[in-house]
Amino acid sequence: MAKVFRVLMLGDVIGDSGIKAIRERLPSLARERRADLVVANGENAAGGFGLTAENADALFSAGVDVITSGNHIWEKKGASELLDGGRRVLRPANYPAMAAGRGVAELEKGGARWAVVNLQGREGMSPIDSPFARADELIAALPAGSLVVVDFHAESFPEKEALALYLDGRVSAFAGTHTHVQTADERILPAGTGYIGDLGMSGPTDSVIGVNVDICLRRNLSQMPLKMEVAEGDSVISGALFEIGEDGRCVAIARVTA
């Protein structure tokens, strides 16, 4: 029987409630789904904005193998030191080269050689370097036989679909993050790349994409720049499980909630 490798990708972890949900549910979820690799976007773990070393420790200890991020990764003091610390905490690879950190993590786990690539979109976001060109460079430099997993942190779904189709057949799994809303568009692209537009969030369910409902309503009604806070209460883990063959083609993809 041909070997199948499984990567569990989790959406943006939102604040303490998201971390708590990961710590309580990820170990059993990863075991039940027989995940060989777990990737989680941690850019909102520190009170909704940024990531601290303590947050990263909590996610790693819960079973996350690689932490990806996006535009909020820079918002906490010590971000550069965390990104340069040699751990598997990534920032989008298409930030300028002088930015702290790196955007790809290579590791061997579950009998496979993995490469996790973190990129950020430009439509409706900062006009950083082209994710298309940067993806070309990174993928060309990877060892042959690598199973490439992409977290594309982007606002625009047309941009997400365009990049996924551009990389179709060159990467095994492509997941969007950033909107905090899990999409129902998961599919396997023509050349074998597994795709989902957004993994959703791992955070509080009684919220507005993770934010305290009352504050969000008052912001909308008053148009005042009230400080946003992460909601409290019950949380959900959202993401997707990709099953990948030895040839690097995705053979199955399923949305995951826990």
C-alpha positions in Angstrom: 0.0 0.0 0.0 1.3 3.4 -0.9 2.4 5.7 1.9 0.2 8.7 2.7 1.5 11.6 4.7 -0.9 13.9 6.6 -0.5 17.6 7.4 -2.9 19.3 9.8 -3.0 23.1 9.2 -4.8 25.3 11.7 -6.1 28.9 11.2 -5.1 32.0 13.1 -4.8 31.4 16.8 -6.7 34.2 18.6 -5.5 35.2 22.0 -5.5 33.1 25.2 -8.8 31.4 24.4 -7.3 30.1 21.1 -4.1 28.9 22.8 -6.2 27.2 25.5 -8.3 25.4 22.8 -5.1 24.3 21.1 -3.6 23.0 24.3 -6.7 21.1 25.3 -7.7 19.6 21.9 -4.8 19.5 19.5 -3.0 16.4 21.1 -6.1 14.2 20.7 -7.1 15.8 17.3 -3.6 15.2 15.8 -3.7 11.6 17.1 -7.2 10.9 15.8 -6.3 12.4 12.3 -2.9 10.7 12.3 -1.2 13.9 11.5 2.5 13.7 10.6 3.0 17.5 10.7 1.0 20.3 12.4 1.2 23.9 11.2 -0.6 26.7 12.9 -0.7 30.5 12.2 0.2 32.2 15.4 0.2 35.9 14.5 -2.8 36.8 16.7 -1.9 34.7 19.7 -0.8 37.6 21.9 -4.0 39.3 22.8 -5.1 39.3 19.2 -2.1 41.1 17.8 1.4 39.5 17.5 3.2 36.5 19.1 5.4 36.3 22.1 8.0 33.7 23.0 5.6 32.5 25.8 2.8 32.0 23.2 5.2 30.1 20.9 6.2 27.8 23.8 2.6 27.0 24.5 1.8 26.2 20.9 4.9 24.0 20.5 4.3 22.2 23.7 0.7 21.4 22.5 2.1 19.7 19.4 2.5 22.4 16.8 5.6 21.8 14.6 5.8 25.0 12.7 4.2 28.4 13.5 3.4 30.7 10.6 2.3 34.3 10.7 1.4 37.4 8.7 1.1 41.2 8.9 0.5 41.2 12.7 3.7 39.3 13.6 5.7 42.5 14.2 3.3 44.0 16.8 4.9 42.8 20.0 8.2 43.8 21.6 10.8 41.1 21.0 9.3 40.0 17.6 12.6 40.3 15.8 14.4 38.3 18.5 11.8 35.6 18.3 11.9 35.4 14.5 15.7 35.3 14.6 15.9 32.8 17.4 16.4 29.7 15.3 13.0 28.2 16.1 10.3 27.2 13.7 8.5 30.5 13.9 8.1 32.0 10.4 7.2 35.4 9.0 6.0 35.8 5.4 9.0 35.2 3.1 8.2 38.0 0.7 9.0 40.7 3.3 12.2 42.5 2.3 15.4 40.6 3.0 16.5 43.0 5.7 13.4 42.0 7.8 14.1 39.8 10.8 13.4 36.1 10.5 12.8 33.7 7.6 9.8 32.5 5.6 10.5 28.8 5.1 11.1 25.9 7.5 12.5 22.5 6.4 12.2 19.5 8.6 11.9 15.7 8.5 8.9 14.2 10.3 6.7 11.2 9.9 9.1 9.7 7.3 8.8 12.7 5.0 10.9 15.8 4.2 8.7 18.8 4.6 9.1 22.4 3.6 6.7 24.9 5.1 6.5 28.2 3.1 4.9 31.3 4.6 3.8 34.1 2.2 1.7 37.2 2.4 -0.7 38.8 -0.1 -0.6 42.4 -1.4 -4.2 43.1 -2.4 -5.6 45.2 0.4 -2.4 44.8 2.4 1.1 46.2 2.5 2.8 46.4 -1.0 5.6 44.1 -0.1 7.6 41.9 -2.5 5.7 39.7 -5.0 4.5 36.4 -3.4 4.6 34.8 -6.9 8.2 35.7 -7.6 9.3 34.8 -4.0 7.6 31.5 -4.2 9.4 30.7 -7.4 12.7 31.4 -5.7 12.0 29.4 -2.6 10.6 26.3 -4.3 13.4 26.2 -6.8 16.0 26.1 -3.9 14.3 23.2 -2.0 15.7 19.7 -2.1 14.1 17.3 -4.5 11.4 15.2 -3.0 10.3 17.9 -0.4 6.6 18.0 0.4 5.9 21.7 0.2 3.1 23.2 2.4 2.1 26.9 1.9 0.4 29.3 4.3 -0.7 32.3 2.2 -1.8 35.1 4.6 -3.9 37.2 2.4 -7.1 39.3 2.3 -8.1 38.7 -1.4 -9.6 35.4 -2.4 -8.8 36.0 -6.1 -5.2 36.5 -5.1 -5.3 33.3 -3.1 -6.7 31.3 -5.9 -4.4 32.8 -8.5 -1.3 32.0 -6.5 -2.5 28.5 -5.7 -3.1 27.8 -9.4 0.3 29.3 -10.2 1.9 26.8 -7.8 -0.3 23.9 -8.7 1.8 20.8 -9.1 4.8 22.4 -7.4 3.4 22.4 -3.8 1.4 19.7 -2.1 -0.9 21.8 0.2 -1.9 25.4 -0.1 -4.0 27.1 2.6 -5.1 30.7 3.0 -5.2 32.5 6.3 -6.0 36.0 7.6 -9.8 36.4 7.3 -10.6 34.1 10.4 -13.5 32.6 8.4 -13.2 29.0 7.4 -14.2 28.6 3.7 -16.0 25.7 2.0 -14.0 25.8 -1.2 -11.5 23.0 -0.4 -10.5 21.0 -3.5 -7.6 19.3 -5.3 -6.4 21.5 -8.2 -5.8 19.9 -11.6 -2.0 19.2 -11.1 -2.5 17.8 -7.6 -2.2 20.7 -5.1 -4.7 20.6 -2.2 -6.3 24.0 -1.8 -8.5 25.8 0.7 -9.2 29.5 0.6 -9.0 30.1 4.4 -8.5 27.8 7.3 -10.6 30.0 9.6 -9.5 30.7 13.2 -8.7 28.9 16.4 -10.4 31.2 18.8 -13.6 32.4 20.6 -16.9 31.4 18.9 -19.1 34.1 20.4 -17.2 36.9 18.7 -16.7 38.9 15.6 -13.9 37.0 14.0 -12.3 36.7 17.4 -13.1 40.2 18.7 -15.3 41.1 21.6 -18.8 41.6 20.2 -19.8 44.6 22.3 -16.7 46.5 21.3 -17.1 45.7 17.7 -20.7 46.8 17.7 -19.9 50.1 19.4 -17.1 50.7 16.9 -19.6 50.3 14.1 -22.3 52.3 15.6 -20.2 55.2 16.8 -17.4 55.1 14.2 -15.0 55.7 17.1 -11.6 53.9 17.1 -12.2 51.9 20.2 -9.5 49.4 21.1 -10.3 45.9 20.0 -10.1 43.1 22.5 -10.2 39.4 22.1 -13.5 37.8 23.2 -13.7 35.3 26.0 -15.7 32.1 26.3 -15.9 28.9 24.3 -13.5 28.5 21.5 -13.2 26.4 18.3 -10.2 25.0 16.5 -10.5 25.4 12.7 -8.3 24.1 9.9 -7.9 21.5 7.3 -6.2 18.1 6.9 -4.3 17.3 3.7 -3.4 13.8 2.8 -0.4 13.6 0.5 1.0 10.8 -1.6 4.7 9.9 -1.9 4.7 11.7 -5.3 3.7 14.9 -3.5 0.2 15.1 -4.9 -2.7 15.7 -2.6 -5.1 12.8 -2.6 -7.6 14.1 -0.1 -8.5 17.3 1.8 -11.0 17.8 4.6 -12.0 20.8 6.7 -11.5 20.3 10.4 -13.2 21.8 13.4 -12.8 20.8 17.0 
